[in-house]
Amino acid sequence: MIVSNTSPIINLACISRLDLLPALFGEITIPDAVFHEIAVTHPDAPGASDVRVASWVRRYAVVNRPLIAALCLELDPGEAEAIACAAETKAQLLLIDERRGRMVAQRLGLATTGLIGVLLLARKRKMIGSIRPLLDDLRRVAGFWIGDALYTKVLREAGE
């Protein structure tokens, strides 16, 4: 099972590449808080309608409320539920971009990657020809922060 937080879904939707998630992972599980952040709070935002109707998105109601409450002391509700969902379901991978959330998830023994890791995997599997235009779109269209050093490192890692 693959669990996703809000950021990878919204940012891929912003650059019209949400198709990469089902292509790479089949089904993506999102906790109710992430569904709410994407599809309810901003119903006209990129990805909102996709998440509401996509057959490859599975909603999950996290049972471990005490864990969510503890995680909410340092994370927002979406991140807290995504981490709790991944822990509760023993997910293979948690898609999460925020540094603090990733550190907390790793402390709990969860495997994590972010949006850039998803793009690198898509490049490795030859689902995209070049990662550069997607990184540029993330910066320009989605407003996703990618520092110059990371940008260069990712291009090098992708063989571009």
Buried (B, 14 or more C-beta within 10 A) or exposed (E): BBBBBBBBBBBBBBBEBBBBBBBBBEEBBBBBBBBBBBBEEEEEBBBBBBBEEBEBBBBBEBEBEEBBEBBBEEBBBBBBBBBBBBBBBEBEBBBBBBEEBBEBBBEBEBEBBBBBBBBBBBBEEEBBEEBBEBBEBBBEEBEBEBEEEEBEEBBEEBEE
